[in-house]
């Protein structure tokens, strides 16, 4: 299977990338998370009483662990918030800058920023590194091991020849080489991406959908107000609308897909379970 998409769209911070991880023997007493993708590491692996603040998106629809974030303090994730709060550790992915990290370090705050992931295993390695940075290496290893086992189970399941198209409200789709296309294959379904020579993220070619219609639609971000739809978006076209109403549709909650490949196993499991409910895939559990 092709490499899944990068876990987070960030540039590594050379000097501070894993400063906290290097001190894994001492759990930071206070942790501040600056963006909702960073929140997921903290919510998954830190003690609740370690968390000084999460980002202002921690309880939103794009947060995988939104329920765990309920009742915890939030901040805007700015450098000013970090300097004022003076946490022992700040965690960020796409928010923050190397200069800000350096200034925070001068004030006594270490930084953990997970690196890009280029392989499936990198996603699991990041969980282990984050666990160590937060002072809970055993939790990071356990969570990574659970994901590895679930990935192996998915790969062992039978698939189908049915082909799906991925759709978003803005009219974009996932082509060959994207982590969403890989997730759909991991769930046991095919996609039309290779058939229509579609690579990367691109507007859905509506003419090709008329000539080579998919068997089903997999969509996300439709019901949560997470994506702005302009008046000129292809998602408003009648052909696009007919695709959504003329065949089976699986809507994936955005929390499974919003942080790149972070929750690709969860996303694939969700799609497979929904496909089984719709009779599109064999229910292997029921057959046992």
BELNOR-V127769 format. One record per residue. RES is the residue in one small letter. PHI is phi in degrees with one decimal (NA if undefined). PSI is psi as a letter, one per 40 degrees, with the letter a starting at -180 (NA if undefined). Layout:
{{RES & PHI & PSI} {RES & PHI & PSI}}
This chain:
{{x & NA & i} {x & -68.9 & i} {x & -58.5 & h} {x & -71.5 & i} {x & -61.3 & i} {x & -67.9 & i} {x & -60.1 & d} {x & -141.7 & i} {x & -88.6 & g} {x & -138.2 & i} {x & -103.4 & h} {x & -60.9 & i} {x & -94.5 & h} {x & -55.8 & d} {x & -80.6 & d} {x & -111.3 & e} {x & -50.3 & d} {x & -127.6 & f} {x & -60.6 & d} {x & -68.7 & d} {x & -63.3 & d} {x & -67.3 & e} {x & -109.4 & f} {x & -62.4 & e} {x & -73.2 & e} {x & -121.9 & h} {x & -68.2 & h} {x & -63.1 & h} {x & -69.9 & d} {x & -131.8 & h} {x & -131.8 & h} {x & -121.7 & h} {x & -104.6 & h} {x & -101.5 & e} {x & -147.6 & i} {x & -69.8 & d} {x & -73.8 & d} {x & -66.3 & d} {x & -53.3 & d} {x & -65.3 & d} {x & -61.9 & d} {x & -66.1 & d} {x & -67.2 & d} {x & -76.8 & d} {x & -124.1 & d} {x & -87.7 & i} {x & -70.0 & i} {x & -60.3 & d} {x & -77.0 & e} {x & -80.3 & d} {x & -80.7 & h} {x & -74.8 & d} {x & -163.5 & i} {x & -108.7 & i} {x & -75.8 & i} {x & -74.2 & e} {x & -102.6 & e} {x & -64.8 & d} {x & -107.7 & e} {x & -80.7 & i} {x & -65.4 & e} {x & -89.9 & e} {x & -92.6 & h} {x & -63.7 & d} {x & -103.6 & f} {x & -57.6 & d} {x & -66.4 & d} {x & -67.1 & d} {x & -81.1 & e} {x & -59.3 & h} {x & 87.2 & e} {x & -92.2 & i} {x & -63.2 & i} {x & -127.4 & i} {x & -139.1 & i} {x & -81.3 & e} {x & 74.1 & f} {x & -86.0 & i} {x & -61.9 & d} {x & -61.3 & d} {x & -62.9 & d} {x & -64.7 & d} {x & -66.6 & d} {x & -72.4 & d} {x & -80.9 & d} {x & 49.8 & f} {x & -68.5 & i} {x & -67.8 & d} {x & -141.2 & h} {x & -108.7 & i} {x & -122.8 & h} {x & -149.0 & i} {x & -117.6 & c} {x & -86.9 & e} {x & -97.7 & i} {x & 102.2 & i} {x & -139.5 & i} {x & -57.6 & d} {x & -64.7 & d} {x & -65.3 & d} {x & -63.3 & d} {x & -64.4 & d} {x & -67.1 & d} {x & -62.5 & d} {x & -62.4 & d} {x & -64.3 & d} {x & -91.3 & e} {x & 100.0 & e} {x & -101.7 & h} {x & -83.0 & i} {x & -125.5 & h} {x & -120.0 & h} {x & -130.4 & h} {x & -64.4 & i} {x & -76.9 & i} {x & -58.2 & i} {x & -112.8 & h} {x & -114.0 & e} {x & -136.3 & i} {x & -56.8 & d} {x & -63.5 & d} {x & -59.1 & d} {x & -61.0 & d} {x & -71.4 & d} {x & -61.1 & d} {x & -63.4 & d} {x & -63.8 & d} {x & -67.4 & d} {x & -66.8 & d} {x & -65.1 & d} {x & -59.9 & d} {x & -65.2 & d} {x & -63.6 & d} {x & -88.4 & e} {x & 85.1 & e} {x & -135.2 & g} {x & -60.1 & d} {x & -64.2 & d} {x & -68.0 & d} {x & -62.1 & d} {x & -64.9 & d} {x & -65.6 & d} {x & -66.9 & d} {x & -63.5 & d} {x & -64.8 & d} {x & -62.8 & d} {x & -65.6 & d} {x & -62.0 & d} {x & -66.7 & d} {x & -69.1 & d} {x & -63.3 & d} {x & -61.5 & d} {x & -64.9 & d} {x & -63.2 & d} {x & -63.2 & d} {x & -85.2 & e} {x & -81.7 & i} {x & -71.5 & i} {x & -110.5 & a} {x & -143.8 & i} {x & -85.6 & e} {x & -65.3 & i} {x & -118.1 & h} {x & -107.7 & i} {x & -121.0 & h} {x & -93.6 & h} {x & -131.8 & i} {x & -124.6 & i} {x & -58.5 & d} {x & -78.4 & e} {x & 94.7 & e} {x & -90.7 & i} {x & -137.4 & i} {x & -104.2 & h} {x & -96.9 & a} {x & -58.7 & h} {x & 95.6 & e} {x & -93.3 & i} {x & -68.8 & d} {x & -66.6 & d} {x & -60.6 & d} {x & -65.8 & d} {x & -62.1 & d} {x & -62.4 & d} {x & -63.9 & d} {x & -62.9 & d} {x & -74.9 & e} {x & 103.4 & e} {x & -109.9 & i} {x & -92.7 & i} {x & -134.0 & i} {x & -86.3 & e} {x & -55.0 & d} {x & -67.3 & d} {x & -61.5 & d} {x & -103.6 & e} {x & 56.4 & f} {x & -106.2 & h} {x & -125.3 & i} {x & 70.6 & a} {x & -90.2 & h} {x & -156.4 & i} {x & -60.2 & i} {x & -67.4 & h} {x & -75.1 & g} {x & -64.5 & d} {x & -61.3 & d} {x & -67.9 & d} {x & -67.9 & d} {x & -71.9 & d} {x & -77.5 & d} {x & -132.8 & g} {x & -66.8 & i} {x & -77.2 & i} {x & -81.1 & d} {x & -153.6 & i} {x & -117.0 & h} {x & -117.2 & h} {x & -127.5 & i} {x & -156.1 & i} {x & 73.2 & e} {x & -79.1 & d} {x & -110.7 & e} {x & -121.3 & e} {x & 64.6 & f} {x & -86.1 & e} {x & -125.2 & h} {x & -78.8 & h} {x & -111.4 & h} {x & -74.9 & i} {x & -64.9 & e} {x & -101.3 & e} {x & -65.8 & i} {x & -66.4 & e} {x & -64.1 & e} {x & -92.0 & e} {x & -70.9 & i} {x & -62.2 & d} {x & -61.7 & d} {x & -61.0 & d} {x & -65.7 & d} {x & -66.7 & d} {x & -60.0 & d} {x & -75.4 & e} {x & -115.1 & e} {x & -109.1 & e} {x & -161.6 & i} {x & -59.7 & i} {x & -129.1 & h} {x & -115.5 & h} {x & -97.5 & h} {x & -97.5 & h} {x & -55.2 & h} {x & -62.3 & d} {x & -62.2 & d} {x & -78.2 & d} {x & -120.8 & e} {x & -75.0 & d} {x & -111.4 & f} {x & 60.8 & b} {x & -88.1 & e} {x & -57.2 & d} {x & -121.1 & f} {x & -64.6 & d} {x & -67.3 & d} {x & -60.2 & d} {x & -63.3 & d} {x & -64.9 & d} {x & -62.8 & d} {x & -63.7 & d} {x & -61.7 & d} {x & -63.1 & d} {x & -62.6 & d} {x & -68.2 & d} {x & -65.6 & d} {x & -65.9 & d} {x & -60.9 & d} {x & -84.2 & e} {x & 75.7 & e} {x & -90.3 & e} {x & -134.4 & i} {x & -65.7 & h} {x & -83.4 & g} {x & -67.5 & d} {x & -68.1 & d} {x & -67.8 & d} {x & -77.7 & e} {x & -80.2 & NA}}
